[in-house]
Amino acid sequence: MGTRRSDGQGFRDLAVMLPISAALLLMPPLIRIFATPGTLGGIPWIVVYIFAVWAAAILVAIAVARHAHQAPGGDPEARSDPTERR
């Protein structure tokens, strides 16, 4: 099994994968699954799916950003070069 890294690398990896996975979920092959004549409360399934993926991507991005900011090494000032003059 893999080990946990304390430098926040996992959150950065997740931040990179988030837009890729959201784009894949919004590709036509998956969207066509929900292109049915059915509705949910009068709203077509395709619209419900698109907005659900969009909202989930935003919520996951917020959670990742908060955890990446709180993770050790998440502070940009702490990662700056110590020999750099200010």
C-alpha positions in Angstrom: 0.0 0.0 0.0 1.1 3.6 -0.6 2.1 5.9 2.2 0.6 9.2 3.0 2.7 12.2 2.2 2.4 15.1 4.6 3.5 17.8 2.0 0.0 18.1 0.4 1.1 16.4 -2.8 -2.1 14.3 -2.7 -4.3 17.3 -2.7 -2.3 18.8 -5.6 -2.7 15.6 -7.5 -6.5 15.6 -6.8 -6.6 19.3 -8.0 -5.0 18.3 -11.3 -7.4 15.3 -11.8 -10.6 17.2 -10.9 -11.0 19.2 -14.2 -9.9 16.1 -16.2 -12.5 13.9 -14.6 -15.2 16.6 -14.8 -14.5 17.0 -18.5 -14.7 13.2 -19.0 -18.0 13.1 -17.2 -19.3 15.8 -19.6 -18.2 14.1 -22.8 -20.9 13.0 -25.2 -20.8 9.3 -24.6 -21.7 9.7 -21.0 -24.2 12.5 -21.6 -26.0 10.4 -24.1 -26.9 8.0 -21.4 -29.1 10.7 -19.8 -30.5 11.9 -23.1 -33.8 10.1 -22.5 -37.3 11.4 -22.8 -37.8 11.1 -19.0 -37.9 14.0 -16.6 -37.3 14.7 -12.9 -39.8 17.2 -11.7 -40.3 18.5 -15.2 -36.6 18.9 -15.8 -35.0 16.6 -18.5 -32.5 14.1 -17.2 -29.7 15.4 -19.3 -30.0 18.9 -17.7 -30.1 17.3 -14.2 -27.0 15.3 -15.0 -25.0 18.3 -16.4 -25.8 20.5 -13.5 -25.2 17.7 -11.0 -21.7 17.1 -12.4 -21.0 20.8 -12.5 -22.1 21.3 -8.9 -20.2 18.3 -7.7 -17.0 19.6 -9.4 -17.4 22.9 -7.7 -18.0 21.4 -4.3 -15.0 19.0 -4.6 -12.8 21.9 -5.8 -13.8 23.9 -2.7 -13.0 21.0 -0.4 -9.7 20.3 -2.1 -8.7 24.0 -2.0 -9.5 24.2 1.7 -7.6 21.0 2.6 -4.6 22.0 0.4 -4.5 25.3 2.0 -4.5 23.7 5.5 -2.0 21.0 4.6 1.6 21.4 5.7 3.5 23.0 3.0 0.2 24.5 1.6 1.4 28.0 2.6 3.1 29.7 -0.4 5.3 31.7 1.9 6.6 28.6 3.6 7.5 27.1 0.2 9.5 30.1 -1.0 13.2 30.0 -1.4 14.8 31.0 1.9 17.7 32.6 0.0 15.3 34.9 -1.9 15.3 38.5 -0.8 12.0 40.3 -0.2 
